[in-house]
Each structure stands twice: as structure tokens, then as C-alpha cells.
């Protein structure tokens, strides 16, 4: 038994429950087929099926430009900038076979037209906020906030 075979058998379970625990998979494999399976094989099988069900993260980054063009098409006057980093390797890396030379996603900036127009009407008080993303690749999400002068504060 390998991870491809186990992944194919787990497809419907992973689709229904993406947070399926490795221990549960190992126990069910033992019960159903009377086969012992390692946690490593189980982990690889679950990861492959999660990629099949939700699409791989790398493939989603290739669709980022499509998303940016759709934002610009549906929100005329908005700004979308995507920053990529070129290959950061040495001369030795260039000579090695099998090295991927494609650029990597670095950051993305989105500002909708309506938000931009209203932001310039705000008072000079600006708040900055950010949070760390705890997904597969991590990162940070930053936001700038202004105060609307038309709304009165009641104390």
C-alpha cells in the first residue's frame, strides 16, 4: 500500500471532512483492510487528497493575475498591484539541473475606487492595523483606516 492508493480511497472522506485526523485514518485502515499504515504514508495521502479537493496552493497563486483582472473589470478605477520576486539564487544554482527559475509571489495591493474616494474625505486621523495569517504560507494582512467626518461621536 502506498500514499497514492490510500489517497484514492480517502477522497470522499477528505472531501466531506478536510480536518480528518491522521489517527482516525490509521484506525479505519486497520479496521477496513486489516493493514498497518505509517503516519508518514497517511500524512502524504491526506495532503495529496486535500490538494485534489481544494486545489494546490501553487496552482492558486497562478490564478492571482486572473483575480486581479477580474477585480479591475468589475470595479473600474480601482488599483491592484502584484509584486513578484525574481529568482534569488547564485551562479552555482544556475548550473544545477532541476532548479526552478520562476519568480515567486511577494505581495499584493488592492484599493477599491469607492474606498479610495471616501478615504480622502476622512479626517487626518489614520489607524493602521495588521494581523498575521496562519495559513499554509503565512504572511501579514495590513489595513489603513480613516475616520469619517460625517459621523459624530457620542460620548
N, C-alpha and C positions, 0 to 999 in steps of 0.2 A: 504494500500500500504506500502510495506517495501523496504529496500535498495536492497534486492536480486531481487525482481520483477522489480524494476526500472533499476537496473543494466543490467538485461537481455534485457530490451527494449532499453537500450542505447548502446549496444555492437557495432553495426555498426557505430554509430556516433562517439564513442570514438576511434574506430579503424581508422576512417578517419581523426579525429582531436583530438589528445591526449590533446591538450591545451584547450579543451572545457570549457567555463566558467560556474560556478555554477548558476549564474543569468540567463544565457541562458537556462540551463536545467530546472530551475524552471518555467520560462516563457513558454517554449514549453510544459511542463507537464500540465500547467494550460490551454493552448490553446487546446491541443490534447484530453486530457481525462477529462478536467474540474475538476481537482483535485489539491488541495493545498498541497505542499510538503515543508518540512523544509529544510534549508540549511544543517543541520546535516545529514539528510537522503540522500540528494543529494550528499554530500561530500563522504559519505560511499559508495554509489552506484558507483560513478565515480572511487574511489580508487579500489574497487573490480574489476571493468572492466579494469582499467589500469593494474592491476596485471594479469588478464586473457589475455590481449592483448600482453603485453610486458614481462610477466613472473615476478614473485615476486623477490624482491631484495634478500631475504633469499635463494631462490632457485638458484639464480645466483651465490651466494657465495659457494654453494655446488658443483658447476661445476668448481670452481677455480683450483682444482687439475687436472682435465681433461685438462684445458687450459695450465697449466704448463707442463704437459706431452707432449702435442702437440707441444709446443714451443721447448722442448728438442729434440723431434723426428725430427722435421723439421729443426732445427738449431744445428747440432752436435757441441759440445764444448762450448755451451752457458751455463750460470748459471741462475738458477731460484730457489729462496728460498722463502718459505711461512712460516711466523711466526704466530702462533696462541697463544692465551692466555687461560690458563685453567680456570675453574670456579673459580671466586673470591668471594666466599661467606663465611658466618660464620657458626658455628655449628647450630645455630637456623634455618638457611636456609636449612640445610641438613635434618632437622626433618620435615620441612613443606612439605605438599603434593602439587604436581603440579609444582614444581620448575624444570626448565630445567637445567641440569648439563653439557650440551655440551660446548665444547670450542668455543671461538669467534675469528674471523679473526682479526689480529693486523696489519700486514704489509706484503708487498711483494717486493722482489728484483729481477729484471730482467737485465741481462747483456748479450748481444749477442756477439758471438765469434769475429765477424769482428770488432765490436765497441771496444772490449777489446784489440785486436791486434793493432788497429790504435791509441788507447788512449795511449799505452805505447810508441809509436813513436812520440808523441807530445812533444812540449817544456814543460818546467816546469810551464808554466802559466796555471792555472786552474781556471775556473769560476764556481761558484755554483749558481744555480738558483732554485727557487721554487715558487709554487703557491698553493692557497687554492682551493679545489674542492667544488663546490656549489651544489652538488647533494643531494640525499636523506640522505646519511650518512655523507657527508663532508669528510674531511681529507686533506692531503697535497701531492703534487707531487713534488719530488726533482730530479734535474738533475745535473751531473758534466760535465763540458765542458773543453776540452783542445785545444790548438792551433796547427794546422798542420804546421810543419816546411817547407814543400814543397811549400806552398802558400806564395808568397811575398806580403807584404802590400805596397800599393801605397799611398803616402801622397800627 
